[in-house]
């Protein structure tokens, strides 16, 4: 029993409650200081929990309701290294966002910090809980804070529309999750994940498939997997930049985390004989998501929206990693989340800097205007290389883990999806870099100009002089951290060990229900990725650079015969991203039905 | 336990979805979301129902008296609290949208296309 376990939720929520109660009396600086200190404290506690969890998963039963004779009635936190690591990472990104916003929002009250702390507490709870209904409650708490943060700029109608689209689609997703939880409870009479998993055993029938589809689809709405991803670009386009950092950096990834957790604790038993059916579904969905996101990303001119679609693409890659259903791929997913979260957060922070400096995040409007911001340009460039999984970044470790896993089950073709996604998303970001920081290309490029222009409301007072260190430092720090993790030997091995723990269903159940001491076997020594993997990743990076330069050059073919079908497809894709919440929910409904039908047919055929 | 309550839950879910997809007004749309949500109430309560069971209050009843499942009722209460918050927040966003854009029709808002 650990007394530390509830603190990552209790501390941020308590401070948030106190801050909101004393809203009128607490000055801005005090509220900032309190929020930052709280986040640091939460991060340190999660770090300590991570150290403890590396020895054995930490279990905490609220109110002392420990299981009797293997039957759990109470609510538990079950903290394994991956969950604790997610909580640490959440605290780190919240800290970066809070430091960045020191110079942000001149009109900000303490309420921004209240919402941020609520968001932090909910995400930590989401990562640490071992109870399925608790997972739903934290999911909703996280969502409610996120909706409010997304619509923070209440003066702008787009902001309200984006927040409504986000709120409505995600709430439908939450009801799907809740319905799935209800079905599982009806079958097993349990809400504790370990208990559900044990009671279900290996029995697979229509009800379990339905529950799996509902829960998976519900969490995939949060994770922005195709065809549930439509809300994401709208939410990112309108949300304040520090909030985007958290949306793209960790919130979306927590959707994947939830599916992973639920699959490995509950559904791996029933689906054990049908792993290939689950794999087929997930690899297909992941590949489509990755390609759709990448193509949409390349066609944007609004930098925040561009980065948002890149997140969709990378979530597709994470879905592929999950779909491999192997421990090296799972470790790859964890590392990729880390690496991608760091570089994506840095990219959003630089976008925020541009907005602060020039009151615009439009690629064409900013043409050549940031030529003198050398250091910022370097950070943006480096983060773009990280997005292409260049060796040396943590994303490369993640990518090679996922691809190694895929090769292990004979699905080496997923490499192609990684190349396409890396090339297009990093290519788009590098194109922005070239145009904004180097003044390359034309300012009135017809191709890019056809993309939607959204006027971005000012988030700060006009800043004609320089860049505050508090805005630059977090971006630079995050990129450096992504490189540091990528270059540290032994990271991959440690994460692999954690992945083995996460996948060990019977061990998890014994640890939770019998409080047994489970054996944590360290993963065997990793051979360093040399040769082919390195060549592919450098190749992807080079292709991204080439694509960016080509698209900025006069030789970019826009009217060529071969390009026309591509242009048509892109046009069609753009058309379905209509900004209309009804369409989004229609796609969502279709997605759930399609998931269910495909899975049921595949299982039936075998 | 009859099949009927589950059919009602499924119907509420689908009709709520239909309302959201076809709605021309954000306030109406958020209320459709509330309709969709009520399907989860019906689902949870029917899962916990026991034929011939009493309310789960155990003072003064004989041991072994059948009672409906109190756990799902607690879940449903939590569900109500959580969703009241979300619906209130979404309605506030819709009001603010009306103030700024002077419309509540999602068809008339074109800012976030493509």
Boltz contact constraints between the chains, C-beta under 6 A:
constraints:
  - contact:
      token1: [A, 133]
      token2: [B, 75]
      max_distance: 6.0
  - contact:
      token1: [A, 140]
      token2: [B, 82]
      max_distance: 6.0
  - contact:
      token1: [A, 144]
      token2: [B, 85]
      max_distance: 6.0
  - contact:
      token1: [A, 144]
      token2: [B, 86]
      max_distance: 6.0
  - contact:
      token1: [A, 147]
      token2: [B, 89]
      max_distance: 6.0
  - contact:
      token1: [A, 151]
      token2: [B, 93]
      max_distance: 6.0
  - contact:
      token1: [A, 154]
      token2: [B, 96]
      max_distance: 6.0
  - contact:
      token1: [A, 157]
      token2: [B, 97]
      max_distance: 6.0
  - contact:
      token1: [A, 157]
      token2: [B, 100]
      max_distance: 6.0
  - contact:
      token1: [A, 157]
      token2: [B, 101]
      max_distance: 6.0
  - contact:
      token1: [A, 158]
      token2: [B, 111]
      max_distance: 6.0
  - contact:
      token1: [A, 160]
      token2: [B, 93]
      max_distance: 6.0
  - contact:
      token1: [A, 160]
      token2: [B, 96]
      max_distance: 6.0
  - contact:
      token1: [A, 160]
      token2: [B, 97]
      max_distance: 6.0
  - contact:
      token1: [A, 161]
      token2: [B, 109]
      max_distance: 6.0
  - contact:
      token1: [A, 163]
      token2: [B, 93]
      max_distance: 6.0
  - contact:
      token1: [A, 164]
      token2: [B, 93]
      max_distance: 6.0
  - contact:
      token1: [A, 167]
      token2: [B, 90]
      max_distance: 6.0
  - contact:
      token1: [A, 171]
      token2: [B, 33]
      max_distance: 6.0
  - contact:
      token1: [A, 171]
      token2: [B, 86]
      max_distance: 6.0
  - contact:
      token1: [A, 175]
      token2: [B, 36]
      max_distance: 6.0
  - contact:
      token1: [A, 175]
      token2: [B, 37]
      max_distance: 6.0
  - contact:
      token1: [A, 175]
      token2: [B, 40]
      max_distance: 6.0
  - contact:
      token1: [A, 178]
      token2: [B, 40]
      max_distance: 6.0
  - contact:
      token1: [A, 179]
      token2: [B, 40]
      max_distance: 6.0
  - contact:
      token1: [A, 179]
      token2: [B, 43]
      max_distance: 6.0
  - contact:
      token1: [A, 182]
      token2: [B, 43]
      max_distance: 6.0
  - contact:
      token1: [A, 182]
      token2: [B, 44]
      max_distance: 6.0
  - contact:
      token1: [A, 182]
      token2: [B, 47]
      max_distance: 6.0
  - contact:
      token1: [A, 186]
      token2: [B, 47]
      max_distance: 6.0
  - contact:
      token1: [A, 234]
      token2: [B, 112]
      max_distance: 6.0
  - contact:
      token1: [A, 452]
      token2: [B, 113]
      max_distance: 6.0
  - contact:
      token1: [A, 452]
      token2: [B, 114]
      max_distance: 6.0
  - contact:
      token1: [A, 574]
      token2: [B, 114]
      max_distance: 6.0
  - contact:
      token1: [A, 577]
      token2: [B, 114]
      max_distance: 6.0
  - contact:
      token1: [A, 578]
      token2: [B, 113]
      max_distance: 6.0
  - contact:
      token1: [A, 579]
      token2: [B, 112]
      max_distance: 6.0
  - contact:
      token1: [A, 579]
      token2: [B, 113]
      max_distance: 6.0
  - contact:
      token1: [A, 580]
      token2: [B, 106]
      max_distance: 6.0
  - contact:
      token1: [A, 581]
      token2: [B, 106]
      max_distance: 6.0
  - contact:
      token1: [A, 582]
      token2: [B, 21]
      max_distance: 6.0
  - contact:
      token1: [A, 585]
      token2: [B, 20]
      max_distance: 6.0
  - contact:
      token1: [A, 585]
      token2: [B, 21]
      max_distance: 6.0
  - contact:
      token1: [A, 586]
      token2: [B, 21]
      max_distance: 6.0
  - contact:
      token1: [A, 589]
      token2: [B, 17]
      max_distance: 6.0
